[in-house]
Amino acid sequence: MDDTLRLEITRIFDAPRDLVFRAWTDPAQLTRWFGPRGMTTPLDTIRVDLRPGGEWRACMVRDSDGFEAPAGGLYREVVEPERLVFTWGIEVLGTIEESLVTIVFDDVGGKTKMSFTQVGFPTTASRDEHEGGWTETFERLASLTSERG
């Protein structure tokens, strides 16, 4: 997989890392934050088989018109609550774009530093579009974790 087109986002969440890790791996948590603004991810579309080789699925639905953006992939590494590595596949204009996501969770004085890296984008435009989506998605994650942190 070509990693020359790389997206890196680092965030500090005001919550312990086990809580942030669980937000990524528990369908009941994912349904509350997964997806950019204006989209929801219904609980019944989320599948998590949290083990190396296990599959994940989620379908983001645009609130305004019901447009569906199904995403999914396979877990490659699961080290609770420190690291998640999984493939990310999403349908874009009738083709599946696949990339690789690595997330490292570090404890920083009771808060969590999340280092997110995604590689394997086919174009710069795709990477930039993902950056906007992930940025909005992580804002939602910050709201969720601050409620419980």
Helices and strands as residue ranges (DSSP letters): E 6-13, H 17-25, H 27-33, E 39-40, G 43-45, E 47-48, E 55-62, E 68-79, E 83-92, E 95-108, E 111-119, H 124-148
